[in-house]
Amino acid sequence: MKKVIVSLVLVLLYAFPSMAANGVISVQSDFDVEETADRLENILKEKGMTVFNRIDHSEGASSVGIDLRDTVLLIFGNPKVGSPLMKCQQVAALDLPQKALIWKDAEDAVYVSYNDPKYVQMRHNVTGCEEVLAKIEKALSTFTKAAATK
């Protein structure tokens, strides 16, 4: 019994770090953080999305003496898409509006990361909104790839 418990604990210790990144889609960008964020913001606006906020986390960190690689968060959405999702499962609103994180890693590569709609579906047990989720998935993929590639 002791071996089973120890084995279970070890499995959980190895599983938790990999779960942390589960549900996040990252697309490498050909541009720096600022240009990628600008491109994505422009694409979102052109597609009729509302950009609610642009948060420069690295600027905020710098204001308190912390050096953080370039990190920008865009918060955006469209009630025509988000509202039906919330109607299917109201707690999905915890993950709405949508967010995209544009960030530079330790090797100076730039990425656009966002929540995988399938993860949001699983996380909130969303049923009956498969078409809406497919639309969100396609839009996020299209927008991020257009912003990140030449």
N, C-alpha and C positions, 0 to 999 in steps of 0.2 A: 504493500500500500504506500509505503514511504517513497519507493521508487516512482510510482505513478504520480504522486503529488509533485515530486521534484521535477519529473519530466514535464508535467503540465505547466508548472511555473516557468521552466526554461522556454517552452514553446511560446507562452504568453509574452515573455520578455523579448523574444525575437520578433514576435508578430506585431507588437505595438508600434515600434518605430516605422515599420513598413505601412501600417494603417494610417499613420499621420499624413502621408502624401496621397493616400487613396482618395480618389474623387477629384483630383486636380489635374487639369489638362494644361500642359505647357508647350508653347510654340516658340522656337528660337527665332530671334529677330535679326535681320540684316542691318539694323540701324541702332543708334544709341537709345538710351531710355527716353530722353526728351522727344526725339523725333518719332520714336515708336508711339509714345503716348499722344503726341500731336496728331499723327496719322490716324490712330484708332479713334480719337475724339472726333476728328473731322468725318471719318467714315460713319460713325454712329449718328452724328447730326444729319448727314446726307441721307441716311436711311430712315429718318424720322424718329430716332430715339431721343429721349431727353437725357442729357448729361447733367446729373444732379450735383456732382462735385468732383473735383480733382484734388487729391491729397498728396502732397509731396512729403512722404515719411522721412526721407533723408534730410530735408530742410528742417523738419520738426525736431529730428534727433540732434542736428547741428545746433539748434537753439538752446539745447540743454547740455552741450559739450560732448555729445556722442557722435562718433564718426560711423556713418552707415552708408554702405554702397547705395548708388542711385536706386530709389524705390518710389514708384508713383502708383497710386490707386485711383482708378476711374470708377465712379458709381453711376450707373445708367439704367434706363429701363423704358418700357412702353406699356401703359395700362391695358392696351388691347391684347397684349400677350400675357402679362403678369397676372392680371385680374382673373382670367379663366383658370390659371393654374391655382391661384388662391381659392377659387370657388371649389375646385376639386378637393383641395386639402389646405385649409386656412393656415395651418402652421408652416406651410411652405413659404409664407411671408417672411419668416426668419432669414431666408436666403435671398430675399428680394428687397430692393432692386438688385440687378446683376452687378457684379464687380469684376474688374480686370486689374490684375497686378502686373505692372511693367517693372522689371527689376534686373539688376546686374549681379551675376554670381562672382565668386572669388577668382575665376579665370577671365573675367571681363566679358563673358558672353551675356547677351541680353535676351530675356524671355518675356512673353506675355502669358500669364497663367490665369485660369478661371475655373470655377466649379463645374465639373461635369454634370450636365442635367440628369444623367442616369443616377449619379450619386445623390442628387437632390431628391429625385423620385424615390430612391431606396430609403434615404434618411428620413423622409417624411411620410413614407408609405402612401404615395400619391397613386390613386387609381382613377381610371376614366379620363385621363388627360394625355393619352399617348400621342395624339396629333399635335397638341400644344408643345409637349416636350420635344418631339421630333423637330418642330419648327424652331424652337429655341436652340437645340443642338446644332442644327444646320446654320442658323444665323451666327451663333458665336464662333463656330469654326470658320465660316466665310469671312467675318469681320476681322478676326485675329490674324488669319493668314494674309489677308489683304494689307493689313497694317504692318505686318512683320517681314514681308518679302518685297524684293525689288521687282 
